[in-house]
Amino acid sequence: MLRQVGLSSAEELFDSIPADLRLTEPLKTSAAISELELLAGFENLAAKNVAARRASFLGAGAYSHYSPTIVDHLISRSEFFTAYTPYQPEISQGTLQAIFEFQTLVCQITGMEVANASMYDGSTALAEAVLMAERVTRRNKVIVSSAVHPEYLEVINTYVQHAGIELQHSVYCTEAGTTLPESLNALDGKVAALVVQSPNFFGCVEDLHALADKAHAIGALLIVAITEAMSLGLLRSPGSSGADIVVAEGQSFGVPLSFGGPYVGLFATREKYARQIPGRLVGEAYDREGRRGYVLTLATREQHIRREKATSNICTNEGLIALAATVYLETMGPRGLQETARQCAQKAAYAARKIKEIEGFSIPFTSPVFNEFVVRAPIGAKELLSRLAQDKKITGGLALSRYFPDRAQDFLVCVTEVNSRREIDSLVEGLAAVSSEMIQSHGGT
C-alpha cells in the first residue's frame, strides 16, 4: 500500500503530524485476559456505581420513568435494529409505517394537526421551531421566556446567532414562577413568535391560553416547549390551548436516561404550516390498485433540495428512539399514560407538602406544578445536596445556582411514578437531618 502511494515507510505516511504529537511507544494496555476474568472485572466496576442504587429526585429535562419490558424487546428485533434510512419506500414499508404511527401519536398527545418524524432532541426541536416561525411570519424578532430551560436557551442562541434573528428574554414572576405578563410589553408587529415552556424549568404550569392571546393579537406565533412529556397525559394539550408549534423532549416515553442521550425531539404544528416543518415527514399514499403505502413527503431537507432552500439541516430522524416512544405509547394507551401522569402529580404533591413541613424549608413559587417544584432551603442548596448524597445516599435534586447564581438556597425536586412513598419519606428525613447538622456546625446561622 505504501508503494502505491509513493512512500517508503509508515513514518513517512505520518510526516504531516508534528513529531512531538506522535506516539513513539506502545500503548500502556494490559495483557489479554480471559472472558471469565473480563466479566468479573465488569462486575467489580458495576459494584462501585453507588449512584445507580440511590433514590433519585433529579429531573430538569431528563426523567426517570418505568419502561415496560416489551419496549426493549421489540426495538431490538433485527427488522428494526438494522433498518436503513427509508429512502426506498418499496423495501421500507415497516419502518415508514412505524414513523407514520409515531407522527400520529405525537399529534394526538399535543393536540396538533401534523407532526414530523422526530428531531434530535427537545432542544434542537425548539431551535428549529424558532427558525420556522421566522419563515412563516417573515419577522425577525423572537421573545423567549426566561423560564425556559437554560440549556434550551443556549441551543436557540447557537442556532440564531448568524440567522438575522433578534432574541429578547421576558422575565419570570419571582412569586408565581411563571412568565410575567408585564414583561411581554415588547410584543409588537416585528415579533415572529413568543416562546414558552410548560411546565417550565421551575416545574410551574404556564397559562397558555393567555399567552396565545397575547401572541396572536400582534400576529405572532406561540411556540410551546415541553421537557417533561409525561405531563401531556394529565394537562390540557398545548394545541387546544392555542399553541401554533409544539416541541417536546420524548425521553419520558420508554427511553432510558443513558447519561443524556440519545433522546428524541417531538415536533408538531398546524396543517397550514406543514410546508415549513423541518426535517423528515412520512405520508400515506395509495397505488393504482388502491393499496395503502407510506412514503417520505414534503422532505425539504438539504439532502433533497438546494441547501439555501432547505427548511432544516437536520437530515435524519431519531428512528430507533422514536420507535421506542411509539411502542411505549401504544403499550400504555391513553389510560396508562393518564395513570402514570396522575401518579407523578400526586407523589410530587405529597413530597412538596412534607418538605414544606421541615423547619426552615419553603416552596417559593405559588403556581400549580406537575411533577417538579422548587424548594428553598435555610442553607446553601449545593452543599446541602452534596451532603445528602454523601451521607444518606439520596440524590435530592438540582441546585438552581448552577444556572441562577442569585438562587443559592433553591433546588429543583422531581418526583415520578418510580419514586416510592418510602423513598420520598427518606428524602424528607434526610433533608431535615442534614440541614440541622449543617446549621449547627455553622454555629446556628
C-alpha positions as a Markdown table, in Angstrom:
| # | Residue | x | y | z |
|---|---|---|---|---|
| 1 | Met | 0.0 | 0.0 | 0.0 |
| 2 | Leu | 2.9 | 2.4 | 0.8 |
| 3 | Arg | 4.4 | 1.7 | -2.6 |
| 4 | Gln | 1.1 | 2.5 | -4.3 |
| 5 | Val | 1.0 | 6.0 | -2.7 |
| 6 | Gly | 4.7 | 6.6 | -3.4 |
| 7 | Leu | 6.0 | 6.2 | 0.2 |
| 8 | Ser | 8.8 | 4.1 | 1.7 |
| 9 | Ser | 7.7 | 3.8 | 5.3 |
| 10 | Ala | 4.8 | 4.2 | 7.8 |
| 11 | Glu | 6.7 | 7.0 | 9.5 |
| 12 | Glu | 6.7 | 8.9 | 6.2 |
| 13 | Leu | 3.0 | 8.5 | 5.9 |
| 14 | Phe | 2.5 | 10.5 | 9.2 |
| 15 | Asp | 5.0 | 13.3 | 8.3 |
| 16 | Ser | 2.2 | 15.8 | 8.4 |
| 17 | Ile | 1.7 | 15.2 | 12.1 |
| 18 | Pro | 4.2 | 17.2 | 14.3 |
| 19 | Ala | 6.8 | 14.9 | 15.8 |
| 20 | Asp | 6.0 | 16.0 | 19.4 |
| 21 | Leu | 2.4 | 14.8 | 18.9 |
| 22 | Arg | 3.2 | 11.4 | 17.5 |
| 23 | Leu | 3.0 | 8.2 | 19.6 |
| 24 | Thr | 6.5 | 6.7 | 19.8 |
| 25 | Glu | 6.0 | 3.9 | 22.2 |
| 26 | Pro | 3.4 | 1.1 | 22.6 |
| 27 | Leu | 0.1 | 1.9 | 24.3 |
| 28 | Lys | 0.1 | 1.1 | 28.0 |
| 29 | Thr | -2.6 | -1.6 | 27.8 |
| 30 | Ser | -2.8 | -4.7 | 30.0 |
| 31 | Ala | -2.2 | -8.1 | 28.6 |
| 32 | Ala | -5.1 | -10.1 | 27.2 |
| 33 | Ile | -7.4 | -11.7 | 29.7 |
| 34 | Ser | -10.0 | -14.5 | 29.5 |
| 35 | Glu | -13.7 | -13.9 | 29.1 |
| 36 | Leu | -14.3 | -15.1 | 32.6 |
| 37 | Glu | -11.8 | -12.5 | 34.0 |
| 38 | Leu | -13.3 | -9.8 | 31.8 |
| 39 | Leu | -16.8 | -10.4 | 33.2 |
| 40 | Ala | -15.6 | -10.5 | 36.8 |
| 41 | Gly | -13.8 | -7.2 | 36.1 |
| 42 | Phe | -17.0 | -5.6 | 34.8 |
| 43 | Glu | -18.9 | -6.9 | 37.8 |
| 44 | Asn | -16.4 | -5.2 | 40.2 |
| 45 | Leu | -16.7 | -1.9 | 38.2 |
| 46 | Ala | -20.5 | -2.1 | 38.4 |
| 47 | Ala | -20.4 | -2.6 | 42.1 |
| 48 | Lys | -18.7 | 0.8 | 42.5 |
| 49 | Asn | -21.6 | 2.5 | 40.8 |
| 50 | Val | -23.3 | 3.6 | 44.0 |
| 51 | Ala | -25.3 | 6.4 | 42.2 |
| 52 | Ala | -27.3 | 3.8 | 40.3 |
| 53 | Arg | -28.6 | 2.4 | 43.6 |
| 54 | Arg | -29.6 | 5.7 | 45.1 |
| 55 | Ala | -33.1 | 7.2 | 45.4 |
| 56 | Ser | -33.0 | 10.0 | 42.9 |
| 57 | Phe | -35.2 | 13.1 | 42.6 |
| 58 | Leu | -33.4 | 14.6 | 39.6 |
| 59 | Gly | -35.4 | 16.0 | 36.7 |
| 60 | Ala | -34.7 | 19.3 | 34.8 |
| 61 | Gly | -35.1 | 17.8 | 31.3 |
| 62 | Ala | -34.3 | 14.1 | 31.8 |
| 63 | Tyr | -36.7 | 12.0 | 33.8 |
| 64 | Ser | -36.7 | 8.5 | 35.3 |
| 65 | His | -39.8 | 6.6 | 34.3 |
| 66 | Tyr | -40.7 | 2.9 | 34.2 |
| 67 | Ser | -40.5 | 1.4 | 30.7 |
| 68 | Pro | -42.4 | -1.9 | 30.1 |
| 69 | Thr | -40.0 | -4.7 | 29.0 |
| 70 | Ile | -41.8 | -5.1 | 25.7 |
| 71 | Val | -40.3 | -1.8 | 24.5 |
| 72 | Asp | -36.7 | -3.0 | 24.6 |
| 73 | His | -37.7 | -6.4 | 23.3 |
| 74 | Leu | -39.5 | -5.1 | 20.2 |
| 75 | Ile | -37.0 | -2.4 | 19.2 |
| 76 | Ser | -34.2 | -5.0 | 19.5 |
| 77 | Arg | -35.7 | -7.1 | 16.7 |
| 78 | Ser | -33.4 | -7.3 | 13.7 |
| 79 | Glu | -36.1 | -5.8 | 11.4 |
| 80 | Phe | -36.0 | -2.6 | 13.3 |
| 81 | Phe | -32.5 | -2.6 | 14.7 |
| 82 | Thr | -30.8 | -2.9 | 11.3 |
| 83 | Ala | -33.3 | -0.9 | 9.3 |
| 84 | Tyr | -31.7 | 1.6 | 6.9 |
| 85 | Thr | -32.9 | 5.2 | 6.2 |
| 86 | Pro | -36.2 | 4.7 | 4.4 |
| 87 | Tyr | -35.4 | 6.4 | 1.1 |
| 88 | Gln | -36.8 | 3.4 | -0.9 |
| 89 | Pro | -40.4 | 3.0 | 0.1 |
| 90 | Glu | -40.9 | -0.3 | -1.8 |
| 91 | Ile | -38.5 | -2.0 | 0.7 |
| 92 | Ser | -39.0 | 0.2 | 3.8 |
| 93 | Gln | -42.8 | -0.1 | 4.4 |
| 94 | Gly | -42.4 | -1.4 | 8.0 |
| 95 | Thr | -40.0 | 1.5 | 9.0 |
| 96 | Leu | -42.2 | 4.0 | 7.3 |
| 97 | Gln | -45.4 | 2.7 | 8.9 |
| 98 | Ala | -43.7 | 2.9 | 12.4 |
| 99 | Ile | -42.7 | 6.5 | 11.7 |
| 100 | Phe | -46.3 | 7.3 | 10.4 |
| 101 | Glu | -47.7 | 5.9 | 13.7 |
| 102 | Phe | -45.2 | 7.9 | 15.7 |
| 103 | Gln | -46.3 | 11.1 | 13.9 |
| 104 | Thr | -50.0 | 10.2 | 14.6 |
| 105 | Leu | -49.3 | 9.7 | 18.3 |
| 106 | Val | -47.5 | 13.0 | 18.6 |
| 107 | Cys | -50.4 | 14.8 | 17.0 |
| 108 | Gln | -52.8 | 13.1 | 19.4 |
| 109 | Ile | -50.9 | 13.9 | 22.6 |
| 110 | Thr | -50.0 | 17.5 | 21.6 |
| 111 | Gly | -53.4 | 18.4 | 20.1 |
| 112 | Met | -51.8 | 19.5 | 16.8 |
| 113 | Glu | -52.6 | 18.6 | 13.2 |
| 114 | Val | -49.3 | 17.5 | 11.7 |
| 115 | Ala | -46.0 | 16.2 | 13.2 |
| 116 | Asn | -42.7 | 15.3 | 11.7 |
| 117 | Ala | -40.7 | 12.1 | 12.0 |
| 118 | Ser | -38.8 | 13.5 | 15.0 |
| 119 | Met | -35.8 | 15.7 | 15.7 |
| 120 | Tyr | -32.5 | 15.0 | 17.5 |
| 121 | Asp | -33.9 | 16.1 | 20.9 |
| 122 | Gly | -36.1 | 18.6 | 22.6 |
| 123 | Ser | -33.6 | 21.5 | 22.5 |
| 124 | Thr | -32.8 | 21.2 | 18.8 |
| 125 | Ala | -36.5 | 20.9 | 18.1 |
| 126 | Leu | -37.1 | 24.2 | 19.9 |
| 127 | Ala | -34.4 | 25.9 | 17.9 |
| 128 | Glu | -35.9 | 24.7 | 14.7 |
| 129 | Ala | -39.3 | 26.0 | 15.8 |
| 130 | Val | -37.8 | 29.5 | 16.2 |
| 131 | Leu | -36.3 | 29.3 | 12.7 |
| 132 | Met | -39.7 | 28.0 | 11.3 |
| 133 | Ala | -41.6 | 30.9 | 13.0 |
| 134 | Glu | -39.3 | 33.4 | 11.2 |
| 135 | Arg | -40.0 | 31.7 | 7.8 |
| 136 | Val | -43.8 | 31.6 | 8.4 |
| 137 | Thr | -44.1 | 35.3 | 9.6 |
| 138 | Arg | -41.2 | 36.8 | 7.8 |
| 139 | Arg | -40.4 | 38.7 | 11.0 |
| 140 | Asn | -37.0 | 38.6 | 12.7 |
| 141 | Lys | -37.7 | 39.2 | 16.5 |
| 142 | Val | -38.5 | 36.4 | 18.9 |
| 143 | Ile | -39.5 | 36.8 | 22.6 |
| 144 | Val | -38.3 | 33.9 | 24.8 |
| 145 | Ser | -39.5 | 33.4 | 28.4 |
| 146 | Ser | -36.6 | 33.3 | 30.8 |
| 147 | Ala | -38.4 | 30.3 | 32.5 |
| 148 | Val | -37.4 | 28.1 | 29.5 |
| 149 | His | -34.7 | 25.5 | 30.3 |
| 150 | Pro | -31.4 | 27.4 | 30.3 |
| 151 | Glu | -29.7 | 24.8 | 28.2 |
| 152 | Tyr | -32.5 | 25.0 | 25.6 |
| 153 | Leu | -31.9 | 28.8 | 25.5 |
| 154 | Glu | -28.2 | 28.1 | 24.8 |
| 155 | Val | -29.1 | 25.9 | 21.8 |
| 156 | Ile | -31.5 | 28.6 | 20.5 |
| 157 | Asn | -28.8 | 31.2 | 20.8 |
| 158 | Thr | -26.4 | 29.0 | 18.9 |
| 159 | Tyr | -28.9 | 28.4 | 16.0 |
| 160 | Val | -29.9 | 32.0 | 15.5 |
| 161 | Gln | -26.7 | 34.0 | 16.2 |
| 162 | His | -26.0 | 34.2 | 12.4 |
| 163 | Ala | -29.6 | 33.9 | 11.1 |
| 164 | Gly | -30.5 | 37.5 | 11.5 |
| 165 | Ile | -33.0 | 36.8 | 14.3 |
| 166 | Glu | -33.1 | 39.0 | 17.3 |
| 167 | Leu | -33.8 | 37.3 | 20.7 |
| 168 | Gln | -35.3 | 39.1 | 23.6 |
| 169 | His | -35.9 | 37.5 | 27.0 |
| 170 | Ser | -39.1 | 38.1 | 29.0 |
| 171 | Val | -38.7 | 37.7 | 32.8 |
| 172 | Tyr | -40.5 | 35.3 | 35.1 |
| 173 | Cys | -42.5 | 36.2 | 38.1 |
| 174 | Thr | -40.5 | 35.6 | 41.3 |
| 175 | Glu | -43.7 | 34.9 | 43.2 |
| 176 | Ala | -45.6 | 32.7 | 40.8 |
| 177 | Gly | -42.7 | 31.1 | 39.0 |
| 178 | Thr | -44.3 | 31.7 | 35.6 |
| 179 | Thr | -43.8 | 34.1 | 32.7 |
| 180 | Leu | -44.6 | 37.7 | 33.9 |
| 181 | Pro | -47.3 | 39.2 | 31.6 |
| 182 | Glu | -45.9 | 42.7 | 32.1 |
| 183 | Ser | -42.6 | 41.6 | 30.6 |
| 184 | Leu | -44.4 | 40.9 | 27.3 |
| 185 | Asn | -44.8 | 44.6 | 26.5 |
| 186 | Ala | -42.1 | 44.1 | 23.9 |
| 187 | Leu | -44.6 | 42.2 | 21.8 |
| 188 | Asp | -45.1 | 44.3 | 18.6 |
| 189 | Gly | -45.5 | 43.9 | 14.9 |
| 190 | Lys | -41.9 | 42.8 | 14.4 |
| 191 | Val | -42.2 | 39.7 | 16.7 |
| 192 | Ala | -42.3 | 36.3 | 14.9 |
| 193 | Ala | -43.0 | 34.2 | 18.0 |
| 194 | Leu | -43.4 | 34.0 | 21.7 |
| 195 | Val | -41.6 | 31.0 | 23.1 |
| 196 | Val | -42.6 | 29.5 | 26.5 |
| 197 | Gln | -42.1 | 26.2 | 28.3 |
| 198 | Ser | -44.9 | 24.5 | 30.2 |
| 199 | Pro | -44.3 | 23.0 | 32.7 |
| 200 | Asn | -41.4 | 25.4 | 32.7 |
| 201 | Phe | -37.9 | 25.0 | 34.1 |
| 202 | Phe | -39.2 | 25.6 | 37.6 |
| 203 | Gly | -41.9 | 23.0 | 37.2 |
| 204 | Cys | -44.7 | 25.6 | 37.1 |
| 205 | Val | -47.6 | 25.3 | 34.6 |
| 206 | Glu | -48.0 | 28.4 | 32.3 |
| 207 | Asp | -51.3 | 29.9 | 31.3 |
| 208 | Leu | -51.0 | 29.0 | 27.7 |
| 209 | His | -54.4 | 30.4 | 26.7 |
| 210 | Ala | -53.5 | 33.9 | 27.9 |
| 211 | Leu | -50.0 | 33.7 | 26.3 |
| 212 | Ala | -51.6 | 32.6 | 23.0 |
| 213 | Asp | -54.0 | 35.5 | 23.0 |
| 214 | Lys | -51.1 | 38.0 | 23.6 |
| 215 | Ala | -49.1 | 36.5 | 20.7 |
| 216 | His | -51.9 | 36.2 | 18.2 |
| 217 | Ala | -53.1 | 39.8 | 18.9 |
| 218 | Ile | -50.0 | 41.1 | 17.1 |
| 219 | Gly | -49.8 | 38.3 | 14.5 |
| 220 | Ala | -47.1 | 36.3 | 16.2 |
| 221 | Leu | -47.0 | 32.5 | 16.7 |
| 222 | Leu | -46.9 | 30.8 | 20.1 |
| 223 | Ile | -44.2 | 28.1 | 20.4 |
| 224 | Val | -44.6 | 25.8 | 23.4 |
| 225 | Ala | -41.7 | 23.6 | 24.6 |
| 226 | Ile | -42.2 | 20.7 | 26.9 |
| 227 | Thr | -39.3 | 18.9 | 28.6 |
| 228 | Glu | -41.4 | 16.5 | 30.7 |
| 229 | Ala | -43.6 | 14.9 | 28.0 |
| 230 | Met | -45.4 | 12.8 | 30.6 |
| 231 | Ser | -47.3 | 15.9 | 31.6 |
| 232 | Leu | -49.2 | 15.5 | 28.3 |
| 233 | Gly | -51.0 | 12.6 | 30.0 |
| 234 | Leu | -52.6 | 15.0 | 32.5 |
| 235 | Leu | -52.5 | 18.6 | 31.4 |
| 236 | Arg | -54.6 | 20.2 | 28.7 |
| 237 | Ser | -52.8 | 19.8 | 25.3 |
| 238 | Pro | -50.9 | 22.8 | 24.0 |
| 239 | Gly | -52.8 | 22.6 | 20.7 |
| 240 | Ser | -56.2 | 23.1 | 22.5 |
| 241 | Ser | -54.7 | 26.0 | 24.4 |
| 242 | Gly | -53.8 | 28.0 | 21.3 |
| 243 | Ala | -50.2 | 26.9 | 20.5 |
| 244 | Asp | -49.0 | 27.1 | 16.9 |
| 245 | Ile | -45.9 | 25.0 | 17.2 |
| 246 | Val | -45.3 | 22.4 | 19.9 |
| 247 | Val | -42.0 | 20.8 | 20.6 |
| 248 | Ala | -41.1 | 18.3 | 23.3 |
| 249 | Glu | -38.4 | 16.0 | 24.6 |
| 250 | Gly | -39.8 | 12.5 | 24.2 |
| 251 | Gln | -37.3 | 10.8 | 26.5 |
| 252 | Ser | -40.0 | 10.1 | 29.1 |
| 253 | Phe | -41.8 | 7.7 | 26.7 |
| 254 | Gly | -39.8 | 4.5 | 27.2 |
| 255 | Val | -36.3 | 5.9 | 26.6 |
| 256 | Pro | -33.7 | 5.3 | 29.3 |
| 257 | Leu | -31.7 | 8.2 | 30.8 |
| 258 | Ser | -28.5 | 6.9 | 29.3 |
| 259 | Phe | -26.3 | 9.6 | 30.7 |
| 260 | Gly | -28.0 | 12.2 | 28.5 |
| 261 | Gly | -28.8 | 10.6 | 25.2 |
| 262 | Pro | -29.7 | 9.6 | 22.5 |
| 263 | Tyr | -33.1 | 11.1 | 23.1 |
| 264 | Val | -35.9 | 12.1 | 20.7 |
| 265 | Gly | -37.4 | 15.5 | 19.8 |
| 266 | Leu | -41.2 | 15.8 | 19.1 |
| 267 | Phe | -42.2 | 18.5 | 16.6 |
| 268 | Ala | -45.9 | 19.3 | 15.7 |
| 269 | Thr | -47.7 | 22.2 | 14.2 |
| 270 | Arg | -50.9 | 23.4 | 12.4 |
| 271 | Glu | -51.6 | 21.9 | 9.0 |
| 272 | Lys | -51.4 | 25.3 | 7.3 |
| 273 | Tyr | -47.7 | 25.4 | 8.2 |
| 274 | Ala | -46.9 | 21.9 | 7.0 |
| 275 | Arg | -44.7 | 23.1 | 4.2 |
| 276 | Gln | -42.5 | 24.9 | 6.6 |
| 277 | Ile | -42.0 | 22.0 | 9.0 |
| 278 | Pro | -38.3 | 21.0 | 9.4 |
| 279 | Gly | -36.8 | 17.5 | 8.9 |
| 280 | Arg | -38.5 | 14.4 | 7.6 |
| 281 | Leu | -42.2 | 13.7 | 7.3 |
| 282 | Val | -43.9 | 10.4 | 6.3 |
| 283 | Gly | -47.2 | 10.5 | 4.5 |
| 284 | Glu | -49.8 | 8.0 | 3.4 |
| 285 | Ala | -50.3 | 7.1 | -0.3 |
| 286 | Tyr | -52.2 | 4.7 | -2.5 |
| 287 | Asp | -51.1 | 2.8 | -5.6 |
| 288 | Arg | -53.2 | 2.3 | -8.8 |
| 289 | Glu | -54.8 | -0.8 | -7.2 |
| 290 | Gly | -55.9 | 1.3 | -4.2 |
| 291 | Arg | -53.4 | -0.4 | -1.8 |
| 292 | Arg | -52.2 | 1.8 | 1.0 |
| 293 | Gly | -48.5 | 2.6 | 1.4 |
| 294 | Tyr | -46.2 | 5.0 | 3.1 |
| 295 | Val | -43.7 | 7.4 | 1.6 |
| 296 | Leu | -41.4 | 10.3 | 2.6 |
| 297 | Thr | -43.1 | 13.5 | 1.7 |
| 298 | Leu | -42.6 | 17.3 | 2.0 |
| 299 | Ala | -39.0 | 16.4 | 2.9 |
| 300 | Thr | -37.4 | 19.8 | 2.1 |
| 301 | Arg | -34.1 | 18.9 | 3.7 |
| 302 | Glu | -30.7 | 19.8 | 2.4 |
| 303 | Gln | -30.2 | 16.3 | 1.1 |
| 304 | His | -33.2 | 16.7 | -1.2 |
| 305 | Ile | -33.1 | 20.3 | -2.5 |
| 306 | Arg | -30.7 | 23.2 | -2.7 |
| 307 | Arg | -29.1 | 24.0 | 0.6 |
| 308 | Glu | -30.4 | 27.5 | 0.8 |
| 309 | Lys | -33.9 | 26.4 | 0.2 |
| 310 | Ala | -33.9 | 23.7 | 2.9 |
| 311 | Thr | -36.2 | 24.1 | 5.9 |
| 312 | Ser | -33.7 | 22.2 | 8.1 |
| 313 | Asn | -30.2 | 20.9 | 8.1 |
| 314 | Ile | -31.2 | 18.1 | 10.4 |
| 315 | Cys | -31.1 | 15.4 | 7.7 |
| 316 | Thr | -32.4 | 12.4 | 9.7 |
| 317 | Asn | -34.8 | 11.5 | 12.4 |
| 318 | Glu | -34.2 | 9.6 | 15.6 |
| 319 | Gly | -35.6 | 6.4 | 14.1 |
| 320 | Leu | -34.8 | 3.8 | 16.8 |
| 321 | Ile | -35.6 | 6.2 | 19.7 |
| 322 | Ala | -38.9 | 7.3 | 18.0 |
| 323 | Leu | -39.8 | 3.7 | 17.6 |
| 324 | Ala | -39.2 | 3.1 | 21.4 |
| 325 | Ala | -41.5 | 6.0 | 22.1 |
| 326 | Thr | -44.1 | 4.6 | 19.7 |
| 327 | Val | -44.0 | 1.2 | 21.3 |
| 328 | Tyr | -44.2 | 2.7 | 24.8 |
| 329 | Leu | -47.3 | 4.9 | 23.9 |
| 330 | Glu | -49.1 | 2.1 | 22.2 |
| 331 | Thr | -48.4 | -0.3 | 25.1 |
| 332 | Met | -49.5 | 2.2 | 27.7 |
| 333 | Gly | -52.5 | 3.6 | 25.8 |
| 334 | Pro | -54.4 | 6.7 | 26.9 |
| 335 | Arg | -55.5 | 5.2 | 30.2 |
| 336 | Gly | -51.9 | 4.0 | 31.1 |
| 337 | Leu | -50.4 | 7.4 | 30.2 |
| 338 | Gln | -53.0 | 9.2 | 32.3 |
| 339 | Glu | -52.5 | 6.9 | 35.3 |
| 340 | Thr | -48.7 | 7.4 | 35.1 |
| 341 | Ala | -49.1 | 11.1 | 34.9 |
| 342 | Arg | -51.5 | 11.1 | 37.8 |
| 343 | Gln | -49.1 | 9.2 | 40.0 |
| 344 | Cys | -46.3 | 11.7 | 39.1 |
| 345 | Ala | -48.5 | 14.6 | 40.1 |
| 346 | Gln | -49.9 | 13.0 | 43.3 |
| 347 | Lys | -46.5 | 11.9 | 44.5 |
| 348 | Ala | -44.9 | 15.3 | 43.8 |
| 349 | Ala | -47.7 | 17.0 | 45.7 |
| 350 | Tyr | -47.1 | 14.7 | 48.7 |
| 351 | Ala | -43.3 | 15.4 | 48.6 |
| 352 | Ala | -43.8 | 19.1 | 48.4 |
| 353 | Arg | -46.2 | 19.1 | 51.3 |
| 354 | Lys | -43.9 | 17.0 | 53.5 |
| 355 | Ile | -40.8 | 19.1 | 52.6 |
| 356 | Lys | -42.7 | 22.3 | 53.5 |
| 357 | Glu | -43.2 | 21.0 | 57.0 |
| 358 | Ile | -39.4 | 20.8 | 57.6 |
| 359 | Glu | -38.3 | 23.8 | 59.8 |
| 360 | Gly | -36.7 | 26.4 | 57.6 |
| 361 | Phe | -37.8 | 24.9 | 54.3 |
| 362 | Ser | -40.4 | 26.5 | 51.9 |
| 363 | Ile | -41.9 | 26.3 | 48.4 |
| 364 | Pro | -41.2 | 29.8 | 46.9 |
| 365 | Phe | -43.5 | 29.6 | 43.9 |
| 366 | Thr | -47.3 | 29.7 | 44.0 |
| 367 | Ser | -48.2 | 28.4 | 40.5 |
| 368 | Pro | -49.6 | 24.9 | 40.0 |
| 369 | Val | -46.9 | 22.2 | 39.2 |
| 370 | Phe | -46.9 | 18.8 | 37.6 |
| 371 | Asn | -44.1 | 16.7 | 39.0 |
| 372 | Glu | -41.3 | 19.2 | 39.6 |
| 373 | Phe | -41.1 | 22.0 | 42.1 |
| 374 | Val | -38.6 | 24.4 | 43.6 |
| 375 | Val | -37.6 | 24.1 | 47.3 |
| 376 | Arg | -36.0 | 26.9 | 49.3 |
| 377 | Ala | -33.6 | 25.6 | 52.0 |
| 378 | Pro | -32.4 | 27.5 | 55.0 |
| 379 | Ile | -28.8 | 27.0 | 53.8 |
| 380 | Gly | -26.9 | 26.7 | 50.5 |
| 381 | Ala | -28.6 | 24.1 | 48.3 |
| 382 | Lys | -25.4 | 22.9 | 46.5 |
| 383 | Glu | -23.7 | 21.9 | 49.8 |
| 384 | Leu | -26.9 | 20.5 | 51.2 |
| 385 | Leu | -27.5 | 18.2 | 48.2 |
| 386 | Ser | -23.8 | 17.2 | 48.2 |
| 387 | Arg | -24.0 | 16.2 | 51.9 |
| 388 | Leu | -27.4 | 14.4 | 51.3 |
| 389 | Ala | -25.8 | 12.3 | 48.5 |
| 390 | Gln | -22.7 | 11.5 | 50.6 |
| 391 | Asp | -24.4 | 10.8 | 54.0 |
| 392 | Lys | -27.8 | 9.5 | 53.1 |
| 393 | Lys | -27.2 | 8.1 | 49.5 |
| 394 | Ile | -30.0 | 10.2 | 48.1 |
| 395 | Thr | -29.8 | 12.4 | 45.0 |
| 396 | Gly | -32.1 | 15.1 | 46.2 |
| 397 | Gly | -32.4 | 17.3 | 43.1 |
| 398 | Leu | -30.7 | 20.1 | 41.2 |
| 399 | Ala | -29.2 | 23.2 | 42.8 |
| 400 | Leu | -30.5 | 26.2 | 40.8 |
| 401 | Ser | -27.3 | 28.1 | 41.5 |
| 402 | Arg | -25.9 | 26.2 | 38.5 |
| 403 | Tyr | -28.0 | 28.4 | 36.2 |
| 404 | Phe | -29.2 | 31.2 | 38.6 |
| 405 | Pro | -26.4 | 32.5 | 40.9 |
| 406 | Asp | -28.9 | 34.6 | 42.9 |
| 407 | Arg | -30.8 | 31.4 | 43.9 |
| 408 | Ala | -28.1 | 29.8 | 46.1 |
| 409 | Gln | -30.7 | 28.3 | 48.5 |
| 410 | Asp | -33.1 | 26.9 | 45.9 |
| 411 | Phe | -33.1 | 23.5 | 44.4 |
| 412 | Leu | -35.4 | 21.7 | 41.9 |
| 413 | Val | -37.0 | 18.4 | 43.0 |
| 414 | Cys | -38.6 | 15.9 | 40.6 |
| 415 | Val | -40.9 | 13.0 | 41.6 |
| 416 | Thr | -42.1 | 10.4 | 39.2 |
| 417 | Glu | -44.1 | 7.1 | 39.4 |
| 418 | Val | -40.8 | 5.2 | 40.2 |
| 419 | Asn | -40.3 | 7.0 | 43.5 |
| 420 | Ser | -42.0 | 5.1 | 46.3 |
| 421 | Arg | -43.5 | 6.7 | 49.4 |
| 422 | Arg | -40.7 | 5.2 | 51.4 |
| 423 | Glu | -38.1 | 7.0 | 49.2 |
| 424 | Ile | -40.0 | 10.3 | 49.5 |
| 425 | Asp | -40.1 | 9.9 | 53.3 |
| 426 | Ser | -36.4 | 9.2 | 53.3 |
| 427 | Leu | -35.7 | 12.3 | 51.3 |
| 428 | Val | -37.7 | 14.4 | 53.8 |
| 429 | Glu | -36.0 | 12.8 | 56.8 |
| 430 | Gly | -32.6 | 13.3 | 55.1 |
| 431 | Leu | -33.2 | 16.9 | 54.3 |
| 432 | Ala | -34.3 | 17.6 | 57.9 |
| 433 | Ala | -31.3 | 15.8 | 59.4 |
| 434 | Val | -28.6 | 17.1 | 57.1 |
| 435 | Ser | -29.7 | 20.7 | 57.2 |
| 436 | Ser | -30.0 | 20.6 | 61.0 |
| 437 | Glu | -26.4 | 19.2 | 61.3 |
| 438 | Met | -25.1 | 21.8 | 58.8 |
| 439 | Ile | -26.8 | 24.7 | 60.6 |
| 440 | Gln | -25.4 | 23.5 | 64.0 |
| 441 | Ser | -21.9 | 23.1 | 62.5 |
| 442 | His | -22.1 | 26.7 | 61.3 |
| 443 | Gly | -22.8 | 28.0 | 64.7 |
| 444 | Gly | -26.6 | 28.1 | 64.3 |
| 445 | Thr | -26.6 | 30.6 | 61.4 |
